[in-house]
Every structure is written in structure tokens, then in C-alpha cells.
Amino acid sequence: MAEPGAGPATRLGTGIGWRPEIAGIVAELPGLRFCEVIAEAIDPAAPPRGVAELRDRGVPVIPHGVRLSLGSADGLDPERVAHLAACADALDAPLVSEHVSFTRVAGRDAGHLLPVPRTREALDVLVANVARVQAELDVPLALEPVAALFDWPGDEFTEAEFLTRLLDRTEAWLLLDVANVHANAVNRGGDPCAVLDGLPLDRIAYVHVAGGSEHPGDTAAGDPGVYHDSHTDPVPPEVFALLGELCDRRLPPAVMLERDGRYPPAAELAAELAAISAAARFAPPAALAAAAGQVVPAAAGVAPGVLR
């Protein structure tokens, strides 16, 4: 059996991304061990009532940034950095997280998380920007590799090599999104298990799990199609299987469900959380199984039926 991780969220258990549309469902989820909130969506001086109530109940809340643009050679926006740090303080967060990406170039906002070229120059930019953020924080920072449809030409490292160097030089933690690993393997080629083998799994702070959808292409024309990391679909069996592969290598400290639209009924959401908990080898709370109607959706390594 793989050993548990020892990150800043040591063996917390199963969590979920808090969104206003499902605030009532999240508030009533039994056995919820932590939640994540989009930092840019909250005012640290007056957090949403649902988020504040979770914090006051002792449920750890992790601010998750999406617009710092850590890969920008232009440097960081000081107001965005200050906002993220203020969110961490207001929520008594155990850590914060952001993406290994850039969203702005020469003052223009792409409106999307773009992959960073895996070059020595880009690595130096990331290291400097991460250090700038860490200087403002009183808690650890975790970095999430993104899902992308392409690689930049002239890459000097594999993704695993690049991330390992980044974490080594910054002493940051890793937010590993297994759905992103799956999406990149489908869209950019490669073996997702080989990616896991190359990553410093002992640096995992927590894990994202999310759903997506296949968009078939024209195979006759050489177009294999794409996998859309939508966060609006159920978690597919392939992502559950990859979570199992991760657990075979090292048990993650904490795992959470990301959902950003087309929210299912409360029982379906609870069932998906119960399945994630089982796949991550946490003991799903009996109350969570009851909320799910004691049914776990079919997934690799997780048989449908009653949670025991």
C-alpha cells in the first residue's frame, strides 16, 4: 500500500468546490472535510455567508486563484496578489492555490488559462513570480498544472521535469488535477501514468477531480477530436481510473470535486463525492452514502451499489 502524503492538507479527506449555485447543497453535505472557493469571486472583507458559515463550523476553506497569471513575463498585478493574501487571512486558510499558466500578455487578458512554455526562461519567470506571491502569504502555496490543447514549440523539458524543477526551486506544493492529466493525454498525446511516474507525488497538497466530455473528430481526415475539461459533466471512468493509479503510487492528502455548471440534484452530487472518496481510499462517511441514496455511480475500481 502506498504511503499517505504529508502536505499542508495532510489526509484531510474529501471536499468540494464551493459555488453560489450549490451553496445550500454544500452546506448540508455530511462529512465534508474541506472546500475550495474561487478567490476572485469573493470579497475578503465580506465573504459569502455560506463560505463564512463553513469556516465558522471548522471546515477548512482554500482560496483558489485563477487570474494571477504566474507565467506572465510582465510581472504580477500587486492588487491581485494582495487580494489572494487577504482571502487567505479572512478565511483562516490552511493554504492557497493558483495555476501554472498565464492569462495576460502585454496588458491584454486572454480570458483563459494558457499553458506556459516549458523553457528555462519561462521557468525563471515562474520562479520569480511565485516567490513574489509567497512573500505576501502566511500559508503555503500550491501550484496546479493546467489542461491545454497544445504545447508550445521549443519546449526544453517534459511537463513532469518542468514541474519538478519549479517545485524544487520555489518549495511550493503541487495541486494535482487528475482530470487535467487525462485531458492532456487525450489532446496532446502521451501516457498519463508516465506523467504520474515523473511527478514529485510527495509534494501533493491536494487533488482535483472533475468531469468532461469527448468531442469526436473526423478520424478519416486525421482529426482525433478533443476532450473538453468542462467541469459541467459527470466524472468519467477514465478519470476515476487515473485517480486509482495515483493512489497506487501514493495516497493523496485530500481530494475534491470541481463542478462549474449543469449542477445535478443533491443526491447525484453526494453520490459522485462518495465515489471520489472511495476511489481515493478514504472511508466515505455513512451519512454521505445515505445522502447519496447509498448508490455509487459506476467507475473504474468503484462498483455500483451500497457503500460499505
C-alpha positions in Angstrom: 0.0 0.0 0.0 1.3 3.5 -0.9 2.1 5.8 1.9 -0.2 8.9 2.6 1.2 12.3 1.6 2.3 14.7 4.2 1.4 18.1 2.7 -0.3 21.1 4.3 -3.7 19.4 3.9 -2.5 16.1 5.4 -5.1 13.4 4.9 -8.0 15.8 5.2 -10.4 13.7 3.2 -13.0 14.6 0.6 -14.0 18.1 -0.3 -15.8 20.1 -3.0 -15.5 23.4 -4.8 -18.0 25.9 -3.3 -20.1 27.7 -5.8 -23.1 30.1 -5.1 -25.4 27.9 -7.2 -24.9 24.9 -4.9 -24.3 26.7 -1.6 -27.3 25.1 0.0 -26.3 21.6 -1.1 -22.7 22.1 0.1 -23.9 23.4 3.5 -25.8 20.2 4.1 -23.2 17.7 2.8 -22.5 15.4 5.7 -18.8 14.5 6.4 -17.4 17.4 4.2 -13.8 17.7 5.2 -12.9 20.9 3.2 -13.9 23.1 0.4 -12.3 25.4 -2.1 -13.5 28.8 -3.2 -12.5 30.9 -6.3 -10.5 33.7 -4.8 -11.5 36.3 -7.4 -15.2 35.6 -6.7 -15.2 36.7 -3.1 -14.7 39.9 -1.1 -12.3 39.0 1.8 -13.8 41.8 3.8 -17.3 40.2 3.5 -17.1 36.5 2.4 -20.3 35.0 1.1 -22.4 33.8 4.0 -22.2 30.1 3.0 -18.4 30.3 2.9 -18.2 32.1 6.2 -20.5 29.5 7.8 -18.3 26.7 6.6 -15.3 28.4 8.0 -17.0 29.0 11.3 -18.0 25.3 11.5 -14.4 24.4 11.3 -14.4 23.3 7.6 -11.1 24.4 6.1 -11.6 26.8 3.1 -8.9 27.0 0.5 -8.8 30.1 -1.8 -8.1 29.1 -5.4 -6.8 31.8 -7.6 -7.5 31.8 -11.4 -6.1 35.2 -12.6 -2.7 35.9 -11.1 -1.1 34.9 -14.4 2.0 33.5 -12.7 3.6 32.8 -16.1 3.5 36.4 -17.2 6.9 37.9 -18.1 5.3 41.3 -17.4 5.2 40.5 -13.7 2.3 40.3 -11.4 -0.5 42.7 -10.6 0.2 43.8 -7.0 -3.6 44.2 -6.3 -4.3 40.6 -7.3 -1.5 39.3 -5.1 -2.8 41.4 -2.2 -6.3 40.1 -2.8 -5.3 36.5 -2.7 -3.4 37.0 0.5 -6.3 38.8 2.1 -8.6 35.9 1.2 -6.3 33.5 2.9 -6.3 35.7 6.0 -10.1 36.2 6.0 -10.8 32.5 5.7 -8.1 31.2 8.0 -7.0 29.1 5.1 -4.5 26.3 5.6 -3.0 27.0 2.1 -3.9 28.8 -1.1 -3.5 27.6 -4.7 -3.0 29.0 -8.2 -2.3 27.8 -11.7 0.9 27.2 -13.6 -0.3 29.4 -16.5 -0.6 32.9 -17.8 -3.7 34.8 -18.7 -2.2 38.2 -19.7 0.3 39.4 -22.3 1.4 43.0 -22.7 -1.6 44.2 -20.7 -4.1 42.1 -22.7 -6.2 39.5 -20.9 -6.7 36.2 -22.8 -9.7 35.2 -20.6 -8.3 31.7 -20.5 -5.6 29.7 -18.6 -2.9 29.3 -21.2 0.0 26.8 -20.8 3.5 28.2 -20.1 6.3 27.3 -22.5 8.5 24.7 -20.8 11.7 26.5 -21.3 14.4 27.7 -18.9 13.5 31.3 -19.5 9.8 30.7 -18.6 10.8 28.7 -15.6 12.8 31.6 -14.3 9.8 33.9 -14.8 7.6 31.5 -12.9 10.0 31.1 -10.0 10.3 34.9 -9.6 6.5 35.4 -9.7 5.8 32.5 -7.3 8.4 34.0 -4.9 6.6 37.3 -5.1 3.3 35.7 -4.1 4.9 33.6 -1.3 6.3 36.8 0.2 2.8 38.1 0.7 1.4 34.8 2.1 1.5 33.4 5.7 0.4 30.0 4.4 1.8 27.5 1.8 1.1 27.9 -1.9 0.1 25.0 -4.1 0.5 25.2 -7.9 -1.8 23.5 -10.4 -0.7 22.4 -13.9 -3.5 23.2 -16.4 -5.3 21.3 -19.1 -4.3 22.6 -22.5 -4.9 21.8 -26.2 -1.4 22.4 -27.3 2.3 22.5 -26.4 4.5 25.5 -27.3 7.2 24.8 -29.9 10.7 24.6 -28.5 9.9 23.0 -25.1 13.1 22.1 -23.2 11.5 19.9 -20.6 8.8 17.4 -20.3 5.8 18.6 -18.2 6.9 16.4 -15.2 10.5 17.7 -15.4 9.4 21.3 -15.7 7.0 21.0 -12.7 9.6 19.2 -10.6 12.1 22.0 -11.2 9.5 24.6 -10.4 8.5 23.0 -7.1 12.2 22.3 -6.1 13.2 26.0 -6.7 10.1 27.5 -5.0 9.4 24.9 -2.3 5.7 25.3 -3.3 3.3 22.4 -3.2 1.5 20.6 -6.0 -2.2 20.8 -6.7 -2.6 17.8 -9.0 -5.7 17.7 -11.2 -6.1 14.2 -12.4 -8.8 15.4 -14.9 -6.2 17.7 -16.4 -3.7 14.9 -16.7 -6.3 12.9 -18.5 -7.3 15.8 -20.8 -3.7 16.5 -21.7 -3.0 12.8 -22.5 -6.1 12.7 -24.9 -5.5 16.1 -26.5 -1.7 16.3 -26.6 -0.7 12.7 -26.7 1.3 10.7 -24.2 0.8 8.3 -21.3 -1.0 9.8 -18.3 0.5 7.1 -16.0 4.0 8.1 -17.2 3.2 11.6 -16.2 2.3 10.5 -12.7 5.5 8.5 -12.5 7.5 11.6 -13.3 5.9 13.9 -10.8 7.1 14.5 -7.2 4.0 12.9 -5.7 5.4 13.6 -2.2 4.7 17.3 -2.9 1.0 16.9 -3.4 -1.1 19.2 -1.3 -4.5 18.1 -2.6 -6.1 16.7 -5.8 -8.8 18.0 -8.1 -11.3 15.6 -9.8 -13.6 16.9 -12.5 -15.8 15.8 -15.3 -15.5 16.5 -19.0 -16.8 15.4 -22.4 -15.5 13.8 -25.6 -15.9 15.7 -28.8 -15.2 13.3 -31.6 -13.3 14.5 -34.7 -13.1 13.2 -38.3 -10.8 10.3 -38.0 -10.8 9.9 -41.8 -9.3 13.3 -42.0 -6.8 12.6 -39.2 -8.7 14.6 -36.6 -9.0 12.5 -33.4 -11.2 15.1 -31.7 -10.7 16.6 -28.3 -11.6 16.1 -24.7 -13.2 19.1 -23.2 -12.4 19.6 -19.5 -15.7 21.2 -18.9 -16.4 20.8 -15.2 -20.0 20.5 -16.2 -20.2 16.8 -16.8 -20.0 13.7 -14.5 -16.5 12.4 -13.7 -15.8 9.8 -16.4 -14.4 6.3 -15.7 -11.0 7.2 -17.2 -10.5 10.0 -14.6 -11.6 7.6 -11.8 -9.1 5.1 -13.1 -6.3 7.7 -13.1 -7.2 8.6 -9.5 -6.8 4.9 -8.7 -3.4 4.9 -10.5 -2.3 7.9 -8.4 -3.4 6.1 -5.2 -1.4 3.0 -6.2 1.7 5.2 -6.2 0.9 7.5 -3.2 -2.3 8.2 -1.3 -3.2 11.8 -1.7 -3.8 14.0 1.4 -7.1 15.4 0.2 -9.3 15.1 -2.9 -12.1 17.3 -4.1 -14.7 17.6 -6.8 -14.8 20.6 -9.1 -18.2 21.4 -10.7 -18.8 24.6 -12.5 -22.2 24.3 -14.2 -25.1 22.0 -15.1 -25.3 21.1 -11.4 -27.0 17.8 -10.7 -29.6 17.1 -7.9 -28.2 16.9 -4.4 -28.3 13.1 -4.3 -26.3 12.8 -7.5 -23.7 15.2 -6.3 -23.4 13.3 -3.0 -23.1 10.1 -4.9 -20.2 11.4 -7.0 -18.5 12.7 -3.9 -18.9 9.3 -2.3 -17.4 7.6 -5.4 -14.5 10.0 -5.3 -14.0 9.3 -1.6 -14.0 5.5 -2.2 -11.6 5.8 -5.2 -9.2 7.9 -3.1 -9.4 5.2 -0.5 -10.9 7.4 2.2 -13.7 5.7 4.2 -16.8 7.5 2.9 -18.9 8.7 5.8 -22.0 6.7 6.3 -24.0 9.9 6.3 -22.6 10.8 2.9 -23.7 7.4 1.5 -27.1 7.9 2.9 -27.4 11.4 1.3 -26.5 9.7 -2.0 -29.2 7.1 -1.5 -26.4 4.6 -0.8 -25.6 4.4 -4.5 -22.2 5.0 -6.0 -22.0 5.7 -9.7 -20.1 3.1 -11.8 -16.5 4.0 -12.2 -13.2 2.2 -12.6 -12.4 0.4 -9.4 -15.7 1.6 -7.8 -18.5 -0.9 -8.2 -22.1 0.5 -8.3 -24.1 -0.3 -5.2 -24.2 0.3 -1.5 -21.2 1.9 0.2 -20.0 -0.3 3.0 
